[in-house]
Amino acid sequence: MTPPLGVYVHWPYCVRICPYCDFNVHRVRRADEPVALARAMVADLEAQRALTGPRELVSIFFGGGTPSMMDPAWTAEIVGVARRLWTPAADLEVSLEANPTDAEAARFDAFAQAGVNRLSLGLQALNDASLRFLGRNHDAAEGLRAAKVAARAFPRLSLDLIYALPGQTLQSWAAELNEAVDLGAEHLSPYQLTIEAGTAFDRAVRRGSFTPADADLSADLYDTTQATLEAAGFEAYEVSNHARGDAARSRHNLVYWRGWDYVGAGPGAHGRITRDGARHATVAEHRPADYIARVGERGVGFPELEALPPQAAAEERVLSGLRIREGVPWAELSALRLDARPLIELGLLADDPLRLRATDDGRLVLDRLTRELLT
C-alpha cells in the first residue's frame, strides 16, 4: 500500500540565532532573496510530484528558522500548490512555527487565512530571566499575549518549552508547566536543554560560563514533566510531546515517527520517498543561494535521490519509531537482526510479540537504549 505523504517546508531566516540552536538558520543577506526562495520552493514541490506520484496529503509543516517571518501570501501559495499536487486528506493539518514577538503575533490572522490551522508557538519559557538566558527576542508578557492571540486565531495550538535550565528547580518547572496548561493549548512540547556541538552554548559550557543540569536532575525534571502534564490530562504520546487526546497529536511529527513518506522543500530540508518498494532519501542544499540555484538548474533542491539500503531504512524506523508509545511493528524491522531479550529483561523494552516498544523506563534513557539495541 502506498503510504500517505507529508510536506515539510523549511524557511531558514531568523532575526537572531538562539545560542542553543543547531538548525539550518541564516540571516537575510539580500533583500530579494526571500522572494526568490519562495518561488524556488514552489518549483521544487512541483518537480517532486513526479517522484512521489499521486498520494494522500496528510500534513504540511512550515519549520525553520522562523517561518512566521514569511509573507503570509507566500504561505498561502505554497499551501495551495501542495493541495493541488497531492490529494488533501479531509483533516489535512497545516502547521506553522512562530515566535511570540508582538510583531509576528499581529500577523496570526493572516496566516490563518492563508490556510494554517495549527500554530506551534516557541514560548520556550514563561519568565524573563530564562528567556534572557535562552537569547530569545521576546519577554514573558509578549509570550502570554501571543499565546492568547494564537488560541483565538487557530483551531489547534501547540506550545514549546525548554527545561533543565541553570537554577531551575522541580517546583519552579512544575509551576511553569501548569501556567502553560492554563493558556489553553491542546499540545505541549517540553524539550530538555541539550548542548549541541558548535552552538554558542557549547562554547559557553567549555568556557565554564555555566554548567548543564546533571543526569540525576535531568531525570527528575523529566519525571516532573510526565507527572504534571498527565495530571492535567495530557498524554505523553512521544518522548517530548504531550497531547490532550488523539486528535491533538501532531500529525506531521507522526509522519516521521511512523515512517511515512515526506517531501522536503527549502534549504537543508530532508525528505523520504518510497519508490518501487524502496526507501529513498533527499537532502536539499543548505545555503539559501545554493538551494535557489539548484532548483533553477535541476528543478529540485537536492543533488540526488539516494536509495537507502534495507538495513539503514530499518535502523531509521527504530530511531524514530521508539520515540512514540506505539513503537514499530516487528514486520518493518526484518532487515535487522535485533536481540531485544536482554533489554526486555532489564524492563527497558516491552515484551510485545507484535511491536518493538520502549517502556516508560526505556523512554527515560532512549538514546542509550537505541544505541544498545542497534549495536
Order of alpha helices (4+ residues) and beta strands (2+ residues): beta-alpha-beta-alpha-beta-alpha-alpha-beta-alpha-alpha-beta-alpha-beta-alpha-alpha-beta-beta-alpha-beta-beta-beta-alpha-beta-alpha-beta-alpha-beta-alpha-alpha
